Amino acid sequence: MSDAIVSCKKDQVLAAVEKARGELEAPDIIENGLAAGMNEVGTLFERGKLFLPHVMMAAEAMQAGVDELKDDMPESS
């Protein structure tokens, strides 16, 4: 999933989210998969390996995954 975020591949992100749904809760998928990918993107950006347009596309890929999980998120009290 992290690789799909770094590669800005929404379709791969969505496929990875769907697969992870059977094994993990939505908050875990977001934290350990989607956010981990964005952390890697941030590190690469800081090192000058990626530029802002790539960061924006990666964020869109992550958002697609988060949107897919919205209905699976626990209700906050």
Secondary structure, DSSP 8 states (H G I E B T S, - for coil): -HHHHHTT-HHHHHHHHHHHHTTS-HHHHIIIIIHHHHHHHHHHHHTTSS-HHHHHHHHHHHHHHHHHHGGGS----
